[in-house]
Amino acid sequence: MKDNNMQKKSFREKYLNKKFILIVVGVGILIGGVTAGALLKASENPSFCANCHIIKPYYVSWSDSVLLDHKHAEEDIECLDCHVRTIPEKAMEGINFITGNYYMPLEGPPGDRAMCLDCHSEDGEGSTWEEIKAATDFTDSNPHDSHNGEQDCNVCHQMHKQSTPFCAECHVWSWYKDLDENWDV
């Protein structure tokens, strides 16, 4: 006679029990957590983002160009210093890339005055717009004291393409000749 303990267990008895399922789920969560953590850490490095073909032109511009983003790179400003994203936003960007659910050019940070003045002021805390106006008070005009009222920085200053002075739509000022090759006048 056969011993009851010697009987072969079915697949269901062997693998579809609570203990086995909990172990598999636990290992899956552990692997997922480690992978997510590694991706988050890697995403802090601008060259990691360049692996994505839609980001590569932005990375190339940041790492070696005449544009404003490269000037920021030379001051050790990395992409995520301006392109601040929460963990869910980063995850959604990854999903959108994989599924092709994005538009070109990619939408960047607002480029508004408050964001820029977080760094671009004398004390580094964006204390006053007056500091900026004083630094650009040229003889014939002041681009930061416009008769059009207060403008956000990205009206003129562009990161990943040539900047264009808004004034140049109507005016020809002598200080245009002093602008570097980042500017299209």
Buried (B, 14 or more C-beta within 10 A) or exposed (E): EEEEEEEEEEEEEEEEEEEEEEEEEEEEEEEEEEEEEEEEEEBEEBEBBBEBEBBEBBBBBBEEBEBBBBBBBEEEBBBBEBBEBEEEEBBEBEEEBEEEEEEEEEEBBEBEBEBBBEBBBEEEEBEEBEBBBEEEEEEEBBBBBBEEEEBBBBBBBBBBBBBBBBBBEEEEBEBBEEEEEBBEB
